[in-house]
Amino acid sequence: MKDHEIIALFFERSERAITELINKYGAAIKNVASNILKDAQDAEEAVSDTYLTVWNRIPPAEPKYLGACSCRIARNLSLERMSMAGPVQ
């Protein structure tokens, strides 16, 4: 499915939008979170938070590059989660 079709599903508030996002970009989103957060549970929570954040931002936002936008959100959420965890020992 093309990005503009997935974005249209978000605008329709169809839950299928999340499924299609996962099918197309789920592996990349998971890789971003896993590379930043070494704990698998933290990475999985960041991935889930990413999907929720994308759901809440589209609409009103309409990203030009859905994959890049989603991975950026995953990166930012992962970095935020890492900084809350404190220093690595």
C-alpha positions as CSV (number, residue, x, y, z in Angstrom):
1,M,0.0,0.0,0.0
2,K,1.3,3.5,-0.9
3,D,2.0,6.1,1.8
4,H,-0.8,8.4,0.6
5,E,-3.3,5.5,0.9
6,I,-2.2,4.8,4.5
7,I,-2.4,8.5,5.3
8,A,-5.9,8.6,3.9
9,L,-6.8,5.7,6.2
10,F,-5.6,7.8,9.1
11,F,-7.7,10.7,8.0
12,E,-10.7,8.3,7.9
13,R,-9.7,7.2,11.5
14,S,-9.7,3.6,10.2
15,E,-7.8,1.2,12.5
16,R,-6.6,-0.4,9.4
17,A,-4.2,2.5,9.1
18,I,-2.1,1.2,12.0
19,T,-2.1,-2.3,10.5
20,E,-0.9,-1.0,7.2
21,L,1.8,1.2,8.9
22,I,3.0,-1.8,10.7
23,N,3.1,-3.9,7.5
24,K,5.1,-1.3,5.6
25,Y,7.3,0.3,8.2
26,G,7.0,-1.8,11.4
27,A,10.4,-3.5,10.9
28,A,12.2,-0.1,10.4
29,I,10.4,1.4,13.4
30,K,11.4,-1.5,15.6
31,N,15.0,-1.4,14.4
32,V,15.2,2.3,15.3
33,A,13.9,1.7,18.8
34,S,16.0,-1.4,19.3
35,N,19.2,0.3,18.2
36,I,18.7,3.0,20.8
37,L,17.2,1.0,23.6
38,K,19.0,-2.1,24.4
39,D,16.2,-3.4,26.6
40,A,13.7,-5.3,24.5
41,Q,10.7,-4.3,26.7
42,D,11.7,-0.6,26.5
43,A,12.0,-0.9,22.7
44,E,8.6,-2.5,22.4
45,E,7.0,0.2,24.5
46,A,8.7,2.9,22.3
47,V,7.3,1.1,19.2
48,S,3.8,1.1,20.7
49,D,4.1,4.7,21.7
50,T,5.2,5.5,18.1
51,Y,2.0,4.0,16.6
52,L,-0.1,5.9,19.1
53,T,1.7,9.2,18.4
54,V,1.3,8.7,14.6
55,W,-2.4,8.0,15.2
56,N,-2.7,11.2,17.2
57,R,-0.8,13.4,14.8
58,I,-2.5,12.3,11.6
59,P,-4.7,14.3,11.2
60,P,-4.2,17.2,11.3
61,A,-0.6,16.6,10.0
62,E,-0.1,15.1,6.6
63,P,3.5,13.9,6.4
64,K,5.1,13.9,3.0
65,Y,7.2,10.8,3.9
66,L,5.3,8.6,6.3
67,G,8.2,6.2,6.9
68,A,10.7,8.9,7.7
69,C,8.2,10.7,9.9
70,S,7.3,7.5,11.8
71,C,11.0,6.5,12.3
72,R,11.8,10.1,13.5
73,I,9.0,9.8,16.1
74,A,10.3,6.4,17.1
75,R,13.8,7.9,17.5
76,N,12.7,10.8,19.5
77,L,10.5,8.6,21.8
78,S,13.4,6.1,22.3
79,L,15.9,8.9,23.1
80,E,13.4,10.4,25.6
81,R,12.9,7.0,27.2
82,M,16.6,6.4,27.3
83,S,17.2,9.7,29.0
84,M,14.6,8.9,31.7
85,A,16.3,5.6,32.4
86,G,19.4,7.4,33.6
87,P,23.0,6.6,33.0
88,V,24.1,3.2,31.7
89,Q,26.0,1.2,34.2
